[in-house]
């Protein structure tokens, strides 16, 4: 006969069959009879207080950051490459909106603004070059302030179009002169007088004919805006090897249909273009990618074309483009 195995727990003899009993398998019974302790966790009150303090501090910092950005900062997307290489088209910058409440703008500051206070236009991003009361002039790619050459410690491109500062220009007490760092591709203070001049001619009832950049200036003068970089530049930008690009445009006005028909080829050499047309401007023609290539004011005396009729007319006729001479003869008939 085999001996029955027994286990001794606190002076009690238990048979193997006893372990099969629900009573002995109960955790509560084993804790009571054999001294097994129930697992429990009591967090340190100092640790809990520290965790809540840490969460509170993070929440306060996030709230302060949100309030600072909402009330004192402004998120602005850069349009165009006029500030290249510092800022590129599509870059997003955070602008300090209150810094000039405590100090005045300084030379070299990069600022954002809406030209002429036009709330319908996008923000321009430029660098301050001239300060109130100073005299500005651009000579051979260099900016002169009060007759002294300005030493600029940031990278800029050459200046082929000096605009209104080919001669000395004195700034008023509340005027600043701004330029883009990429000065070949920047609409800035150099255009201010051209826009003002276009408005004066229009107010006096005089005819105006704008070509390429002049087409864009006229659009801005009438409250329109610009496309800083056309979506499909290869059809609009000139190449060093072949010169002006040639592409087809579609007539949108009877004047163009009379001169050139429904569709006709024109030359092109630009990366900017007129966007939303200004007040009273009616499309003359558009390119296949939807870029405005010409407009006329409803009074019939203001005309703008994005292409270059002077380079495809008179002695510069090209077999692959229309005769630009017709537009000049029409303009002369208005005088």
Secondary structure, DSSP 8 states (H G I E B T S, - for coil): -----EEEETTEEEEGGGGGSHHHH-HHHHHHHH----------HHHHHHHHHHHHHHHHHHHHHHHHHHHHEEEEE--SSTTTTTS-TT-EEEEESSHHHHS---TT-EEEE-GGG-TTS--EEEEEEE-TT-EEEEETTEEEETTEE----S-----S--GGGGS-EE--TT--EEE-SSGGG--SGGGHHHHHHHHHHHHTT--EEEETHHHHHHHHHTT--EESS-SSGGGTS-BTTTBSEEEEEEE-SHHHHHHH-SEEEEEE--S-EE-S--TTEEEEEEETTS-EEEEEETTS-EEEESS-GGGSSGGG--TTS--THHHHHHHHHH-
